[in-house]
Amino acid sequence: MSVLRTGLPQRLGPAAAVGRTWTQRRGAGATAVHRPVVPSSAWLPTAPCSPQICVTSVRSLADVPRAVLRIAAMLAVLLFGIMLMPVFGSVPAARRDALVRRWSRAIVQAAGVRVRITGTAAPTGGMLLVANHISWLDIPLLAAVRPARMLAKAEIRRWPVAGGLTAASGALFIERDRLRALPETVTRIAEAMRAGAAVVAFPEGSTWCGRAQGPFRRAVFQAALDAGVPVQPVRLHYRFDNGPSSTAPAFVGEDSLLSSMWRVVTARGLVAEVEIRDEIPAGSHPDRRALAHAAQPGMMGAELGWAHAALISEESRARALAVGAGTEGLPSTDYGDYAEGRLARPAIRASRR
């Protein structure tokens, strides 16, 4: 029986991983590899990434003054935008969207992150804007592409300050713990897009560390089909300037927002790459499954995602053994080299049951 799936943020730590078996071939031999499978529901998909294993950062006391200045700059930019919100309604739509794009980009730049945007998105008309999800930085980055209505969990509405600001931004609140509310949610999203609004969604439904990604859930694509609007795929990627990928901005597992923010503002040379891909025209795919597959960034699909999860499981066991043997702190696998192709990719396939 097919169940609609959504792309609503939910993160999970490594302790929740349970197992299936993969077969990993090394030379002529074969060894069993534990395949982590995290509990997931149609509303609350999860990812195997965790800050302890996936996230790398370099910290130094010398970075603290610069980090404090960056935090102050971010707060100043945020407050400036909040102060202007009451007058935004009187500004012509085209001018208002341009201001929002500049403000959103300024937030990321204030954190010390360079922004590189390639491609363009349609400036007006209803559309579904979808992207892979790595960091809290993803939200202002997508707003820099096209100001849009965000999907947000309903409990945010009750948060002090943030709840009011989120509601004022036009967010569509989702009750993630009510599966029966899913058809109504899809209808509301479709109505918003049919009325000419752009809606932003992260169809993975969970943040990943950036070196792999989860499959795109399909429910939100049903809303695009119902509304008869195009889908605008965007690929987000973080790296060091002229260097390898970085997981410093990742907001995964049991990580806290403050920890993730501190890694960003203390990092040097971070670059956020925003690749606006070709728009998928309305009616070009027969169903939500085909549409979700077309929108998924092609370089890192579900197979690589689960290979990444298997490596995470191996690393977790290695660290546990290292603690027992008194060798904790020794160098471990560099997953950046693996993801960037500098290490040979192990041949991993799902075992059949």
N, C-alpha and C positions, 0 to 999 in steps of 0.2 A: 504494500500500500504506500502510495506516495504521500509525503507530508511536505507542505510548504516550509521553506527554511528562510530565515532572515539573516541580515548582516548587522547584528547589534553587539556593541563592544562587551566582551567579557574576558577576563584574564584568569589564568590558573597557574598555580605553582607546580613544581616538579613532583611534589609529594603525591599528587593526585593521579599520576600516571600508573596505569595498570597494563598488563601485557598480552600481546599476541607474539607470535614468533615470525621473524624474517630469516631468510637464508642468505648469508653473506659469503661469497666465494673469494677465497684468497689462494691464488695459485691453483694447485690441484686439489686442495682440501676444501672443506666447507664447514663453517661453524654457524651455530644458531645465534641469531641476534634478536634480542628482545625488542619488540615493536611497541613503543608506548601508545596506548589508546586512552585518551582522557575522556571522562564522562562528558557527554554532549547531548543537548536537546535541540529541538527545532528553534527555540528562542535563544539558547545560551551556548553557542559553540565555543570551544576552548582551543588553546594552543599549548604546545609542549615547552615553549620557551620560558626561561627564568633568568633573572638578573645575575644569579650566582654563576651560571654556566655560559650564557649567551653574551652577556654584556661585558665589554672591555672598556676601560678608561684609565687614563694616566693622571694621577693627582699629585700636586705639589703645592707647598705653602706659597710659593711664588705666584701661583695662579689665583690666590684668594682675592687680592685687591681688584684685579681685573674682573673676577666673577661678581664681586659686590657691585661694581660699577655697571656691569651688564644687567644685573637684576634691577638696579635702580632705573636704568634706561627702559627696561621692559615695563616696569610699573608706570613710568611717566607716559609712555606711549599708550598703554592701556587706559589710563585715567583720562588722557586727552580724548581718546575715542569715545569713552563713556560720557564725558561731558558734552560731546557733540551730538549724541544720540537723539536728544529731544528736538533738535533742529533739522535732523536728517529728513523728516517727513516733508518739509517744505522745499527740499532740493529736488530738481528734476532727476528722474530715474537714472539717466545715463551718467550724469555728473555724480550722483550718489554712489553708483556702482564703482566708478573710477576712484572715488575717495576711499571706499571700503577696500578695494584691491590694494591701494597704496598703503593704507593703514595696516592691513593684514601682513603685507610684506615687511613693513617697518618693525612689526612685533618680532618676527623671526630674525631680522637683521640686528635688532637691539640685543638679542641673545647671543650675538657673535657668530651667527650662521649666515654664510653667503647663500644667496638664492639664485639658482639657474633654471629658468623656465624656457622650455622649447615647445613650439607649437602654439596654437591658439584655439580657444573654445568660442562657440557662438555667443555673442554678448547678450542676446535677448531670446525669448521664447522658452517654453517648457522643455526641460530635459532632465535626465537622470545622470548625475555626475558620480562616478564610482572610482575607487582607488584601493590599492592595498593599504593596510593599516599597520604602522610601526610605532608612532609617537604622538604625543599631544601636539607636537608641531605640525602634524598633518592637517589639523583643522584650519589654522591661519593660512597654510600653504594653499589649500584648496580654495579658500576665500580669495586668495590672490589671483586664482585662475578665473573664478566666476562667483560672485556673491550668491549665496543660495541658502535655502532652508535646510537645517541639519536635522537628522534623526537623533533624538536624545531619550535616554531612559526616563521614565515618568518620575522616579524618585528625585531627580535633579530639580524638579519644580519646587520641591520643599526645602531645598538648601538655602541658607541665608545668603543674600546678595547674588550668588551665582544663579540661583533659581530664577530670580526676577530678570537678570540680564539675559539668561538663555531664552526665557519666554519672550522678552522684548525683541529678540533677534528673529522671531518667527519660527523657532524650532518646532518640529513635529514630535510630540512626546509619545513614547511607546511603552506599553505595559508588557515588559518582557516575560513576566511570570504567568501570563494568561494566554495559553495557546489558543483558546477560543476567540480571543480578540484579534487574531492574525488576519482573518478576512476583512474585518473592519479597518484594520491598520493599512492594509494594501489599498483599500478603497480611498482612504483619506490621502494617502500619498499620491494616488492617481489623480484625485480631484485637484490637488495642489499643482501638479504638473500640467494638467489640462487647462488650468486657469492661467498658465504662462510662467509659473515659477520654476526655477531650477531647484532640485533636491539633491543633497549630498548624502551618499551612503557608503559605508565600508562593508562590502558583502562578505568578507571573511568572517565578520562577527567577532573578531578577537584580534588583539595586537600580536604580531610576530616580531622577532628581533631584527628582521630585514635581510637575513641571509637565506631565508626560505619563506614560504608563505602558504597559507591555507587555501582550500578551494572556495570559490565564490558561491555563497548561498543564493538560492534562486528566487525567494519570495519577492524581493524588491524589484526584480526584473519583470515579474508579473504586473506590477504597477505601471511600469513603462509600456508594456504591451497594451494594457487596458486604456492607458491615456493616449496611446498613439504618438509618443514622443521619442526622439532619438536618445541614444545612450552615449555619453562622453567618457571613455576610459582614460584614466590618468595613472601613470606609474610613478611612485615616490621611491626615492633612494637617497641614502645618506652616505657620504664618503669624506675622506680627508682630501684637501686640495691637492690635485695631482698625485693622489695616493689611493690606498685600498679602501674598501667599504668600512664603515664605522657603525658599531652598535651602541655607541654612547647615547644617542637620542632615544633609544628604545624604551618603551614603557610597558613592561611585560611581567607576567607572573605576579608575585606578591610585592613587586616594586612599588614604592610610593612616588607620588607626583613630585615631591620635593627632592627626592634622590635623583630622579630623572632630570629635573631642571638643573640641579647642581652639576651633574655630569656634562650637560650641554654648555653651561656658562663657564665651566672650567676648561673645556676642550679648546684646542687650538686648531685653526684651519678647517673647521667643519663646513661642509657644503651640502645643501639640500638640492637635489636634482628633481625637477618636476617635468616629466615628459607627458605632454598632452598628445595622446594618440589620435588616430583618425576616428572621427565620429561614426557611430553605427546608426545608419538611418532607421527611422521608424518603419516597421513592417518588413525588415530585411531578414528576419529570422522567425521561424514558425512557432516557437515556444520558448518558455523561460529557460529551459535547460540549454538550448542552443545559444540563446542570447547571453547567458552567464558565461558560457564557455568562450564565446567570441570576445567578451569584455575582459577576461582574465589575462593579465600580462603573461606572455608566452615563455619568458626565459626561466621562470621558476614555477613549475606546476606542482600538483599534489604529490607526485612521485618524489621530487626533490625535497618537498616539505617533510615527508615521512622518513626519507633518508636522514635528514637533519635531526628528526626526532629520535631516530635510532642511535645516532651518534651522541646525542644528548644523554640518552639512557646509558650508553657505554661510559661516557665521561662521569656520570653520577656514580656509577659503581666503582670506577677507578679512583675517584676522590674518596669514597667511603673506605676502600682498601688502603689508600694512602694514609688516611687518618689512623687506621688500625696499625699500620706498619711504621708510623712516625715519619712518613715522607711527605706529609702535606706541604704544599707550596712549591713542589717541583713543577717545571714547565709541563703544560698539557697540550693537547691538540689545538692547533690554530685553525679555527673554523673559518676565519677570514680567508686563509690560503685555500681551504677546501672550496669555499663558495666562489672564489675568484678564479679557480681553475689552476692554481699553482701546485696543488696536490692532486694526484690521480683520484678520480671519483670511484669509490668502491662500487662493485656491481651488487646491487641490493634488489631483491625482488620479494614481493609479498608471497608468503607461503599459502598454499591452497589447503582448505580444510574439507 
